[in-house]
Amino acid sequence: MTETMEIKIKKTTNSKLESTDLTNPVFGKVYSDHMFIADYANGEWGDLRIVPYGNLSISPANTTLHYSSTIFEGLKAYRGKNDEILVFRPEANAKRLIKSAERMCMPAVPEELFMQAMTELLKLDSSWVPGEPNTSLYIRPFEIAMDPYVGIRPSDTYSFIIITGPVGAYYSKPVKVKIEKHYTRAAEGGTGFAKTGGNYAAALKPAVDAAKQGYDQLIWTDSKTHEYVEESGTMNLMFVIDDTLVTAPAGDTILHGITRDSILTLAKDMGMEVEERPVSVKEVVAAIEKGTLQEAFGAGTAATVAQIQTISNDGIDYELPAIETRKYSNGFLDTLNKIKTGEIEDKHGWVYKI
Ligand SMILES: *Cc1c(COP(=O)(O)O)cnc(C)c1O
């Protein structure tokens, strides 16, 4: 699809905007007035429409309900200084959704359709983008198989849907994480690089078990040896060791985070040493013991930077340097926040204006 297609718009007669507190919205609880839907049938996307946010009607035999034929994205829109609506790197999300679709045997949502749908939806619900510092409008595009069929095969019909909702300042308390050596998030040849529902459902039990032991999150290790660190919860994992930014290479088992990519780019811009290579648990523990590990954090859209205060390995809790001393990650967070809201120059063309 190269040309834009027509999107039919049916506006709500019952806006929730007035009764919503946009100064302090709770993540994932409040959704904007409208949603975008396109249906895939007979080999093509059609019936593009924006309709009032509301329930879907789905057959109990719907294949997604049984076999998790679902992929999603997550990105944010911010209110800039002159009241403009700015979205951070949406083209990268569109491209990643196509990669997820390919792995899950689902039809690709063309980048043009993704961008057009998101743009039209945000234009209509632009009043839902909050303006307080550190607030944003969370955008959740997703694709699901729609065949009412409990046999296992790729579906013939799909829906691509976008919902949005205002989210508040993400006060990410520094987290206490446990290096997980029994359970596995992703294996080589598996689906770890795709944002597909089953990955997250399968990660619940390990996370709940860790929470019972007092940990906020897990550090996932490789499925074969459990000797190399991979991701932290649903974020990419980064370290500063000896003033070098170190992170595991994105690949089959490690999701290509857009925040990760943005931080690596900013680090290179400022002349920092950057290493994308396997990182062993041994190396991390040795660096903590020697005092050369300066910073550890998760990188992802939700928090941008989530500081790690404590890392547990084989039952031993290691305390990491105080958050105030972390000049690199605090700097990345500050710079990214300013780029996203248009306060400083966007050298890499990351910001998309609605
Ligand atoms: C979404 C996600 C990330 C972070 O990606 P961003 O594009 O930075 O939001 C990292 N790891 C996993 C497993 C994810 O699902």
The ligand as an SDF file (V2000), in Angstrom:
LIG
                    3D

 15 15  0  0  0  0  0  0  0  0999 V2000
    8.9330   -3.4600   24.7200 C   0  0  0  0  0  0  0  0  0  0  0  0
   10.0860   -4.2010   25.3210 C   0  0  0  0  0  0  0  0  0  0  0  0
   11.3390   -3.6030   25.5580 C   0  0  0  0  0  0  0  0  0  0  0  0
   11.5760   -2.1260   25.3980 C   0  0  0  0  0  0  0  0  0  0  0  0
   11.3940   -1.6640   24.1220 O   0  0  0  0  0  0  0  0  0  0  0  0
   11.1550   -0.1010   23.8660 P   0  0  0  0  0  0  0  0  0  0  0  0
   11.0120   -0.0330   22.3960 O   0  0  0  0  0  0  0  0  0  0  0  0
   12.3530    0.5990   24.3660 O   0  0  0  0  0  0  0  0  0  0  0  0
    9.9370    0.2640   24.6180 O   0  0  0  0  0  0  0  0  0  0  0  0
   12.3690   -4.4050   26.0130 C   0  0  0  0  0  0  0  0  0  0  0  0
   12.1860   -5.7180   26.2540 N   0  0  0  0  0  0  0  0  0  0  0  0
   11.0060   -6.3190   26.0670 C   0  0  0  0  0  0  0  0  0  0  0  0
   10.8840   -7.7740   26.3470 C   0  0  0  0  0  0  0  0  0  0  0  0
    9.9150   -5.5900   25.6030 C   0  0  0  0  0  0  0  0  0  0  0  0
    8.7340   -6.1780   25.4420 O   0  0  0  0  0  0  0  0  0  0  0  0
  1  2  1  0
  2  3  1  0
  2 14  2  0
  3  4  1  0
  3 10  2  0
  4  5  1  0
  5  6  1  0
  6  7  2  0
  6  8  1  0
  6  9  1  0
 10 11  1  0
 11 12  2  0
 12 13  1  0
 12 14  1  0
 14 15  1  0
M  END
$$$$
